[in-house]
């Protein structure tokens, strides 16, 4: 598994230059999450996406809430402020919402899941042709959760459906395969390294894509409350002068 990711790291630039219909991107994400009241987990993160020339393609800030009480289902909602850049470095801003339902099931050391997502615009409407446009998305995934392991491998495939009206609307138009290594770092730090291969079709500009993604998350845990001693224990600890 490690050899596969090392090979992908070095071969991706070759794939980018090999075919004009092939696109490459590098994704970087850093965020913090914290468990709050009522079994809710809050998450704030910043995401940067670069094209194969190292130029800024997309920048967005994200805030999300996830319900964590159920083992088999993790519903969540995400709000994004997105800035998209074109080849001439012009940019457009947009506001979007994601509604997610992540279904989970564990069999021994294997975790199976499927995430359903509907993403939509808030306010102005302008498509960019990217994967942040309005869409229905289905993402089955499997994870090997080996006990006491610091590295957890994961595989996924995601399908995109375009719900917009138009000549290329109301059809499936993208598929993306992913291989991930999740690193459980010391303390409350997690790091994920993912290679994605995808295909865009049923559009004006069909293409293949190769993506390398690096994602860092810090879990801001609540401070543990110290147990108070009862009156008897306090009485025993006090020494009275004779």
N, C-alpha and C positions, 0 to 999 in steps of 0.2 A: 504493500500500500504506500509506504513512504517513497519507494522507487518510482511509483507512478506519478506522484506529485512532483518529484524532482524533475522527471522527464517532461512533464507538462510545463513546468516553469521555464525550461530552456527551449522547448519546441514551439511555444505559443508565438514568439516573434516570427518564426519561420512560416507558420500558418497564416499570419497576418499579411505577409508580403507575397504569399504564394498565389492568391486568387483575389481579383479586384472585388468580387462579390462577398468577400470575407471581412468581417469587422472584428476589431479587438478592443477590449476595454480593461481597465484596472479599477477595482472598487476598494475603497477604504472607509471603514466605519469605526467610530469610537463612541461609547455611551455608558450610562450609569443606570442601574435599576435598583428599586427599593420596594420592599413589601410594606404596604400601608394597611389601613383598617379595612374591615369587611372583606377579607380574602382578595384584595386587589393588589396588583403589582404595577407600579409606575415606572416608565422607562423614558429617558431622554437621550437622544444621540444625534451626532452629526455625520453625514455621509458625503463623500467626495468620489466622483467618477471621472476618470481620465480616459481619453481616447488613445489609440495606439501610437500617437505622436507625443503623448505626455501632456496634451492640452486639456484644460478643464472642460468637461462635457456637461456635467450635471452636479449641482450642489443642493442638498436639501437638509433641513432640520426636521426632526420627528419627535413627537410626544405621543405616548400610548398608555393605555390602561388594559390590563389583562386580569380576568377572573381566574383564580388558581385553586378554588376549593375542590373542584371535580377532578378525579384522576383520568377519566376517559374523554373529557372535553375541556378545552381551554379557549373560550371566546375572548376576543379582544377588539379594540378600536384604535386606529392610528390617525393622527393628523399630521400632514406634511406641508411645509412651505418650500416650494421647489423653484430653483432657477436653472433653466435650460439654456445652453450656449450652442450656436450654430458654427459652421466652419469660418464665417467672417467675424466671429466673436460677438455677434449680436445676441441678446438674451431676452428671455421672457420669464415672468414670474407667474406662478399658479399656486392654488391652495387645493389640497385633496384630502379625501377621507378613505380609509381602508376599513372594511368590516371583515373580520376573520373568525373562522371556527376551525380549531385544530383538534381533530379526533385522534385518540391514542389508545394503544393496546400493547401490553407487554407479555411476551412468552419467554420465560427464563431470562436469557441475556439479550434477547432481541426486542427492540421497541419498534412497533409498526405505527404508522400514522398517516393522516391525510389532511392537508390544510385547504379549506375552501376560502376564497377571498373575492370580495366585490370591491372594486376601487372606482371612485367617482370624483368629479370636479366639484369645487365650491366656487360660485360666482362665475367669472368669465370662462368661456369654453374655447380652447384652441388645442388641437391635437399636435403632437410633436413627432409621431411615428415611432416613439420609443415604448419601452415596457411600463412606463408610468402613466400611459393614457388610460382612459376608462376601460375596464375589462372584467370578465369573470375568469378566475384562475383556480385550477385544481392541482394540488401538489402532493402526490403520494411520496412517502419517505420511510426509510428503514435505518435503524441505528443499532450498533453493537455495543451494549453497555456492559463491558467486562468489569467485574468487581475489582476495586483497588487500582484500576488502570488510570493513568494520567492522560491517556489519549483515547478518544472515542471516535471511531470512523462512522460516517453516515453517507448514504446514497439517496438521491432523489430524482424525480422527473416532474416537470411542471408543464401544464397545458394552458394556453391563453385563448380566450374567446372574445371576439370583438362585438360588443352589443350596439355599436353606433349604426346609424342609418347611412346609406351610401353604397357605391358599387362594390366596396370591399368589406361592408359591414355584415353583422349577423352571421359570422363564420369563425371557425378556429383558424388562427393565423400565426401561431408560434408554439414551439416546444423547446424546452431547455432541460438538459441533463446536468446533474451536479454530483461531485465527489468531494466530501468534506472530511477534514481532520479537526476535531475539537480538542483543544489543549486545556486541561484543568491546571492552571498555574498556581503557585503558592499564594496564600491569602485568599482574597475575594476576587481574583482576576481570572478571566476566561479569554481564550484566543481561538478564533476559527479561521482556518485556511481552506478555501474552496476553489476548485476548478470547474467552470461551467462550459459546456458546449451546447449551442442552440441553433435553431433554424427559424427564419422568418419567411412566411409564404402567404399566398392570397393577398398580396399588397402590390403597390406600384414598383417598389424596390425590394425584391427578395434577396436575402443574404444569409450566410452562416456567421456565427459569432463564437469567439473564444474569449473567456473572461477569467481573470484571476481576482479573487476577493479575499481581503484580510479584514477581520472584524474583531474588535476588542471590546469587552464589557467588564465593568467593575460593579460588583454587587455591594451596595451600601447597606450593610446590615444594621439592625437596631441594636443598641447597647443592651446587654443582659442586665436585668434588674437584680440587685443584691438582695438576698433573703434577709429579712429582719429577724433578729433574735426575739424570742418571746420574753416575757417579764422574768420568768424563772431563770433563764440563761443569763439575762443581764444581771440579775441579782447575784448569781454565782461569780460573775466576772468582777464584781465590785469588791474591793478590799476595804474594810472599815478599820480605822485605827482602834487599837486596844487601850 
